[in-house]
Amino acid sequence: MRLDEGTMRIGAKSKIKLVAETEKTQTVDENKIQMGAEKKQIGSEMKQTRFPVQQKRRRVGSLSLRAVSASAILLVVSASRPARAEVREITIAKEFGIGYLPYLIMEHEKLVEKHAKTRGLGDLKVNWKTFGGSGFMQSAMISGQLEFCSSGVPWFVLLWDKMKGEVKSPGALDSMPIYLNTRDPKIKTLKDFGEGNKIALPAIKSSIQAITLQMAAARVFGAAQATKLDPLTVSLSHPDAMTALLSGASGIDSHFTSPPFQDLELKDPHIHRVLSSYEVLDGAATFIITATTSKFQKANPKTFDAFVGALEEAQTFIGSKKREAAQIYLSMSGDKRLSLDDLLKMLDNPEYRFTLVPEGVMKYATFMASTGVIKHKPADWKELFFSNVHRLPGS
């Protein structure tokens, strides 16, 4: 029993010692493992500390490359794409007669469209409308149905006054005299007109013919009687008035007219001229003038420039290619009473000039202010025009 107990004690001690040594070995191994883990963690942290800088650099480089590529793509697209901040469509109004020949050239040759493309506007749609009188055109302009209108100078000045300077002119179409013709052999001067006479003109009291008649009457009868002949006037379009005058069957015995109607009328031996507007104005004066709003010009500067460029090219075209311009007029106007030779003679008339330069505009404005037709008199001619015309020798 004692032996067994001694043996058991020795065995127990050996087990205890073995367990102790095992635990010590495990502790050492765990410490090694822990130290290894800590080294790995430190190494990992060092890598994480170093790699983000490189990754950031790579990301920045990648983003920069993408930005450059995107910019290049946008540049190519924007270069090939037409500018579309401006209007896609405009409407231009005109009336009858060779005073509107620049417009017919612009329409026939598609000059506005051409100049729009050169300014990066792409395919601009241009509509053309023909009116029988400036009154209808003015109403259409005020209501926003037109981008560009045109008329005799007084109508334009009246529109400028009515819209408080919002409407201005990009320039004149031409300078031409207008004639007062009659078939009454007794009438030699304005003093010979009486109650039995009737004077046809496009619009009473406001057309260029009506205002010029008042200016002539003021010279002959005095400023207080500027409207003395107004009761004799009736409103008719030029084609209708010419037909009435030449027929001799209507009550119309006189016509304050414009080219080419005045020239055609004077071919009849029964018709003679009473006066020319150049006699009333003491020199050359603008006949037809174009207009648009300041709002349109500011919102569509390239379209505005395209219109002006087209107008100037059309005026040059008429001067250098008269026969072709005459043929275009005859084909587009449909006027069967006018021959090519007749029209060429008119275009050779030195008094018929197609120019952007405004002439004698302030004479009309000053007279209209003096008679109360307009409430605000412009300080000078430049107040009526856009800056593109200010460089010209206007008046």
C-alpha positions, 0 to 999 in steps of 0.5 A: 500500500505504501509503495503504491501510494509513493508511486502515486505521489511520484506520478502525480508530481510528474504529471503536475510538472508536465502540465506546468511545462506544457502550460509554459510551452503554450504560453511561449507559443502564444506569445510568439503567435501574438508577437507575429500577429502584432508584426503583421498588424504593424506591417499591414498598417504601414502598407495602409499608410503608404498605399492610400497616397498612391491610390489617391494619386492614381484616382486624381490622375484618372479623374483628370484624364476623364475630365480632359476626355470629357472636355474634348468630347464637349468641345467637338460636339459644341463645335459641330452643333449650331448655336441654338440660344436664338430664335429658329424662325423669323417673319419679315414684312414688306409691301409693294413696289421697287422700294422693297426690291432689297427684300425680294433679293434677300428672299429669292437668294435666301441671303438671311439664311446664308448669313445665319449659317455663317454665324453658326445659327444653323438652318434659320427659317425665314417667312415673308409676308406682304401687306397692302399698307403700313397700318396693318403691318404696324399692328402685326409688329405691336402684337409680336407677329413680326420680327422685322417690319418695313415702311415709309419713314413717318410710319416708322417714326410713329411706331418708335413714338408709340412704343416709346423707343422700343422699336428702332431701325437697323438701317434704310432700304433705299432713298427715292423720291415719291411723286404726286401725279394727276390726270386733271389738266387744270392742276399745276400746283397744290393751290389748284386742288379743290373739293372735286378732287380725290388724292389716293395714297396708301393710308391717310394722315400717317403714310409717307405720302400723307405726311409729305403732302402735309409738309408741302401744304405747310410750305404753300398755305402756312404751318397752321394749314398743314392738313388743308388737303387731308379731306381730299385723300383716300386710302388705296394700295398703290396697284389699285390706285394706279388702276383707278387713275389710269382708267379715268372712270373712277373718282380718283384723279390724283395719286401720291405714289411711289416707284415703279407705279409713278413711272408707269403712270407717267408713261400715259400722256394724260398723267403729269407730275405735280410735285416730288418729295425731294422738292418738299424735303430740299434733297434726297431722303430715305423712302423705305426703312426697316425696323425691329424691337430692342428686345429682339435685337438683344436676345438675338444679336446673331440673327440681327447681324444676319439680317443686316448682313443680308440687307447690305448684300442685297443692296450691293447685288442691285447695284452690281447686277441690275439686270438680274435684280430686275428679272427677280423683281418681275418674277416675284412681283408678278407685275405684268404692266412693267417690262424689263426695259422699263425697270432697268431705266428706273434702276438707272435713275440716279435718284433711285439709290439702294443704301443703308444710310438714313437720309432726311429722317429727322426732317420727318420726325421734326415735322411730326413733332411740330404737328403733334403726330408724335409726342416725343421728338428724337434728340437726333437721328441716331436715337431712332437707329441701332448702333450698327448704323451710327457709323454712317453719315445719316441725317 
